[in-house]
């Protein structure tokens, strides 16, 4: 026998390893494990906790623009600026 049993075991091992590394589900699993380790070591980053809402263009921006328009109109009319 030219090839021993170790040759065939090694061949099957290489084939199985290649299939595992080509599998998308294996890479997703490794990615999730990596993410959990990073969260454990460094904490959860703010962008994954919902962010800071800086980009929120809700009623706050509209109120500011309305107030700014009103102040500009008052200045053109000669009224003194409002004090808070």
Buried (B, 14 or more C-beta within 10 A) or exposed (E): EEEEEEEEEEEEEEEEEEEEEEEEEEEEEEEEEEEEEEEEEEEEEEEEEEEEEEEEEEEEEEEEEEEEEEEEEEEEEEEEEEEE
